[in-house]
């Protein structure tokens, strides 16, 4: 068997699989953990040519898409442009910004071999393409979120720099926007990519489960998830500190206003007693 190639891309934050499935005449209701797999006659019609039995496209609800046995960038472009007709919100200008290439080799070996570029197994099993694609899809999606987290950290660092320079005030709108970005980041990581969730097929085949675990470990998905979770918790802690400082400053400002008003009232009363200011 020839090598099987994979190209994983991130094309959106979220993809409505059910909307795409309906267009292809697929009546199955997709849940978050299930990829939509396009193959055979659908690809033949789209590419206007024959396709091999293993050529397929896996679309994941969390925004990743994996092309299996697509050697031509033209075919990838055709498929992505077609998806864009179904979802006008898809932006394809930087579609290769978060990407990964991988391949599956079949060879005479005693034990599976994993590298950064390929995996070698002794024999082909039907679940291998889907599991490899799933790991790649999660990995490139995590890469995007890791970069987004760095941008949030850079923004917080700017706020810390302002604080060190004595610019103490932070607006409620700014705090709310920063909190929303952190919450969205955590939602994308925990709830949407579902790093800790296993594909259904791994529960039904022990060999599939073992293969998936090894791929997960090699790509350090669990470790990367835990690092993101830890950094997110730290961001919440820092943001809480800014919120407390902001509230303290506002409270102090109100107290000073009250004191100033009291002083003004006392001064007016003294001036009235002295006859310098007519009393009401």
C-alpha positions as CSV (number, residue, x, y, z in Angstrom):
1,X,0.0,0.0,0.0
2,X,1.2,3.5,-0.9
3,X,1.7,6.1,1.8
4,X,-1.4,8.0,3.0
5,X,-0.9,11.8,3.3
6,X,-2.6,14.2,5.6
7,X,-2.8,18.0,5.5
8,X,-4.5,19.7,8.5
9,X,-5.7,23.3,8.4
10,X,-7.6,25.7,10.6
11,X,-10.2,27.6,8.6
12,X,-12.6,29.0,11.3
13,X,-13.4,29.2,15.0
14,X,-16.5,27.1,14.4
15,X,-18.0,25.1,11.5
16,X,-21.7,24.1,11.4
17,X,-21.3,20.4,10.3
18,X,-25.1,19.8,10.0
19,X,-25.5,22.7,7.6
20,X,-22.8,21.2,5.3
21,X,-24.1,17.7,5.7
22,X,-27.6,18.7,4.6
23,X,-26.1,20.2,1.5
24,X,-24.4,16.9,0.7
25,X,-27.6,15.0,1.3
26,X,-26.3,13.5,4.5
27,X,-29.2,13.2,7.0
28,X,-27.1,12.2,10.0
29,X,-27.2,14.6,13.0
30,X,-23.7,15.5,14.0
31,X,-22.5,16.1,17.5
32,X,-19.4,18.1,18.5
33,X,-17.1,15.1,18.8
34,X,-17.9,13.7,15.4
35,X,-16.2,14.8,12.2
36,X,-18.1,15.1,8.9
37,X,-16.3,12.9,6.4
38,X,-16.6,13.6,2.7
39,X,-15.4,11.0,0.3
40,X,-16.1,9.0,-2.9
41,X,-18.9,10.3,-5.1
42,X,-19.1,13.7,-3.5
43,X,-15.4,14.3,-4.1
44,X,-15.7,12.9,-7.7
45,X,-18.4,15.4,-8.5
46,X,-16.6,18.3,-6.8
47,X,-13.2,17.6,-8.5
48,X,-14.7,16.4,-11.7
49,X,-12.4,13.4,-11.8
50,X,-11.9,10.0,-10.2
51,X,-10.6,9.7,-6.6
52,X,-9.0,6.8,-4.8
53,X,-10.8,4.9,-2.1
54,X,-8.8,6.5,0.7
55,X,-9.1,10.1,-0.5
56,X,-11.4,12.0,1.9
57,X,-11.9,15.3,3.7
58,X,-12.6,15.4,7.5
59,X,-14.3,18.5,8.8
60,X,-14.4,19.2,12.5
61,X,-16.8,21.4,14.3
62,X,-14.0,23.3,16.1
63,X,-12.8,24.8,12.8
64,X,-10.2,22.3,11.6
65,X,-10.3,20.5,8.3
66,X,-8.0,17.5,7.3
67,X,-7.4,16.5,3.7
68,X,-6.4,12.9,3.2
69,X,-4.5,11.9,0.1
70,X,-4.8,15.4,-1.5
71,X,-1.5,15.9,-3.2
72,X,-2.7,18.9,-5.2
73,X,-3.2,22.4,-3.6
74,X,-5.6,23.1,-6.4
75,X,-8.0,20.4,-5.1
76,X,-7.7,21.8,-1.6
77,X,-8.5,25.2,-3.0
78,X,-11.5,23.9,-4.9
79,X,-12.9,22.3,-1.8
80,X,-12.3,25.3,0.4
81,X,-13.9,27.7,-2.1
82,X,-16.9,25.3,-2.2
83,X,-17.2,25.5,1.6
84,X,-17.1,29.2,1.4
85,X,-20.2,29.2,-0.8
86,X,-22.0,27.4,2.1
87,X,-20.6,29.7,4.8
88,X,-19.8,33.2,3.7
89,X,-18.1,33.9,7.0
90,X,-15.1,31.6,6.1
91,X,-11.9,33.6,5.4
92,X,-9.4,31.9,3.2
93,X,-6.6,34.5,3.0
94,X,-4.5,32.9,5.8
95,X,-5.7,29.4,5.5
96,X,-2.2,27.9,5.8
97,X,-1.2,29.9,8.8
98,X,-2.0,27.0,11.2
99,X,-1.2,23.9,9.2
100,X,0.5,20.5,9.6
101,X,1.5,17.8,7.1
102,X,1.8,14.2,8.0
103,X,1.8,10.7,6.4
104,X,1.0,7.1,7.3
105,X,3.5,4.4,6.1
106,X,2.9,0.6,6.1
107,X,6.1,-1.3,6.7
108,X,7.6,-4.5,8.1
109,X,8.2,-3.4,11.6
110,X,7.6,-5.0,15.0
111,X,6.3,-1.9,16.7
112,X,4.7,1.3,15.6
113,X,7.2,4.2,14.9
114,X,6.2,7.8,15.4
115,X,8.1,10.8,14.1
116,X,7.3,14.5,13.5
117,X,6.6,13.8,9.9
118,X,5.1,10.3,9.7
119,X,3.9,7.2,11.6
120,X,4.9,3.7,10.5
121,X,2.7,0.7,11.3
122,X,3.0,-3.0,10.4
123,X,-0.5,-3.2,8.7
124,X,-3.3,-0.9,7.7
125,X,-6.4,-0.8,9.8
126,X,-9.6,1.0,8.8
127,X,-9.6,3.4,11.8
128,X,-6.1,4.8,11.2
129,X,-6.9,7.7,8.8
130,X,-9.7,9.0,11.1
131,X,-7.7,8.9,14.3
132,X,-4.6,10.5,12.7
133,X,-6.8,13.2,11.2
134,X,-8.4,13.8,14.6
135,X,-5.1,14.2,16.4
136,X,-3.8,16.6,13.7
137,X,-7.0,18.6,13.7
138,X,-6.8,19.1,17.5
139,X,-3.1,19.9,17.3
140,X,-3.5,22.7,14.7
141,X,-6.5,24.1,16.5
142,X,-4.5,24.2,19.8
143,X,-1.7,26.0,17.9
144,X,-4.1,28.8,17.0
145,X,-5.4,29.0,20.6
146,X,-1.9,29.1,21.9
147,X,-1.1,32.1,19.7
148,X,-4.4,33.8,20.8
149,X,-3.4,33.2,24.5
150,X,0.0,34.9,23.8
151,X,-1.9,37.9,22.4
152,X,-4.0,38.1,25.6
153,X,-0.9,37.9,27.7
154,X,0.7,40.7,25.7
155,X,-2.4,42.9,26.3
156,X,-2.3,42.2,30.0
157,X,1.4,43.0,30.0
158,X,0.6,46.4,28.6
159,X,-1.9,47.0,31.4
160,X,0.8,45.9,34.0
161,X,3.3,48.4,32.4
162,X,0.7,51.2,32.8
163,X,0.2,50.2,36.4
164,X,3.9,50.3,37.1
165,X,4.1,53.8,35.6
166,X,1.4,55.0,38.0
167,X,-1.5,55.0,35.5
168,X,-3.8,53.2,37.8
169,X,-7.2,53.5,36.2
170,X,-8.6,50.7,34.2
171,X,-12.1,51.2,32.6
172,X,-14.9,48.8,33.2
173,X,-15.3,48.3,29.4
174,X,-11.6,47.4,29.1
175,X,-11.9,44.9,31.9
176,X,-15.1,43.4,30.5
177,X,-13.5,43.0,27.0
178,X,-10.4,41.3,28.5
179,X,-12.6,39.0,30.6
180,X,-14.6,38.1,27.6
181,X,-11.4,37.2,25.6
182,X,-10.2,34.9,28.4
183,X,-13.6,33.3,28.7
184,X,-13.8,32.7,25.0
185,X,-10.3,31.3,25.0
186,X,-11.2,28.9,27.8
187,X,-14.4,27.9,26.1
188,X,-12.6,27.2,22.8
189,X,-10.0,25.0,24.6
190,X,-12.1,23.1,27.1
191,X,-15.6,22.9,25.6
192,X,-15.0,23.0,21.9
193,X,-11.9,21.2,20.9
194,X,-12.5,18.6,23.7
195,X,-8.9,17.5,24.0
196,X,-9.8,15.0,26.7
197,X,-12.7,13.4,24.7
198,X,-11.9,10.3,22.7
199,X,-13.4,9.4,19.4
200,X,-16.2,6.9,19.6
201,X,-14.3,4.3,17.7
202,X,-11.6,4.0,20.4
203,X,-14.2,2.6,22.8
204,X,-15.1,-0.2,20.4
205,X,-11.6,-1.3,19.4
206,X,-8.8,-1.7,21.9
207,X,-6.1,-1.4,19.2
208,X,-7.7,1.9,18.1
209,X,-7.7,3.2,21.6
210,X,-4.0,2.3,22.0
211,X,-3.0,3.9,18.7
212,X,-5.0,7.1,19.6
213,X,-3.3,7.3,23.0
214,X,0.2,7.0,21.5
215,X,-0.6,9.7,18.9
216,X,-2.0,12.0,21.7
217,X,1.1,11.5,23.8
218,X,3.4,12.1,20.9
219,X,1.7,15.4,20.0
220,X,1.6,16.2,23.8
221,X,-2.0,17.3,23.5
222,X,-2.8,16.6,27.1
223,X,0.3,18.5,28.3
224,X,-0.5,21.4,26.0
225,X,-4.0,21.4,27.3
226,X,-2.9,21.5,30.9
227,X,-0.4,24.3,30.2
228,X,-3.2,26.3,28.6
229,X,-5.5,25.6,31.5
230,X,-2.8,26.7,34.0
231,X,-2.1,29.9,32.0
232,X,-5.8,30.7,31.8
233,X,-6.2,30.3,35.6
234,X,-3.2,32.7,36.0
235,X,-4.8,35.2,33.7
236,X,-8.0,35.1,35.7
237,X,-6.0,35.8,38.9
238,X,-4.2,38.7,37.3
239,X,-7.5,40.2,35.9
240,X,-9.1,39.8,39.4
241,X,-6.2,41.9,40.8
242,X,-6.9,44.6,38.2
243,X,-10.6,44.5,39.0
244,X,-9.9,45.0,42.7
245,X,-7.5,47.8,42.0
246,X,-10.0,49.5,39.7
247,X,-12.8,49.2,42.3
248,X,-10.5,50.5,45.1
249,X,-9.6,53.5,43.0
250,X,-13.2,54.3,42.3
251,X,-14.1,53.8,45.9
252,X,-11.3,56.2,47.0
253,X,-12.4,58.7,44.3
254,X,-16.0,58.7,45.7
255,X,-14.7,59.1,49.2
256,X,-12.6,62.2,48.2
257,X,-15.6,63.7,46.5
258,X,-17.6,63.3,49.7
259,X,-14.8,64.9,51.8
260,X,-14.5,67.8,49.3
261,X,-18.3,68.4,49.4
262,X,-18.2,68.4,53.2
263,X,-15.3,70.8,53.3
264,X,-17.2,73.1,50.9
265,X,-20.3,73.0,53.0
266,X,-18.3,73.8,56.2
267,X,-16.5,76.7,54.5
268,X,-19.9,78.1,53.3
269,X,-21.3,77.8,56.8
270,X,-18.3,79.7,58.3
271,X,-18.6,82.4,55.7
272,X,-22.3,82.8,56.4
273,X,-21.6,83.1,60.2
274,X,-19.0,85.8,59.4
275,X,-21.5,87.6,57.3
276,X,-19.5,87.4,54.2
277,X,-22.0,85.2,52.4
278,X,-25.7,85.9,52.8
279,X,-27.6,83.0,54.3
280,X,-30.6,81.6,52.5
